[in-house]
Amino acid sequence: MLTLISYIGLLVGGVIGASVVYLALVKVKLI
């Protein structure tokens, strides 16, 4: 159970991190 929770946490964190990087790249291209 604990492994599943930590796995979901890593997955969500990875998605959020990828979204932040993607948005940063988009802003750089718009400038």
N, C-alpha and C positions, 0 to 999 in steps of 0.2 A: 504494500500500500504506500509506504513512504517513498519507494523507488518511483512509483507511478506519479506521485505528487511532484517530486523533484524533476521528473522527465517533462511533465506538463509545464512546469515553471521555466525550464530551459527552452522549451519550444516557444512559449509565449514571449520570453525575453529575446529570443532570436528573431521572432517576427517583428517585435517592436524595434529592435536594433536595426534590422534591415529597412524598415519603413523610415527611420530617422536618416539613415545613410542615403536612401533613395530621394527623400525630400531635399536633403542638402545638395545632392548632385543636380536636381532639377532647378533649385534656386541659383546655383552657380551658372547653369546654362542659360537661365533667363537674364542674368546680369550682362 
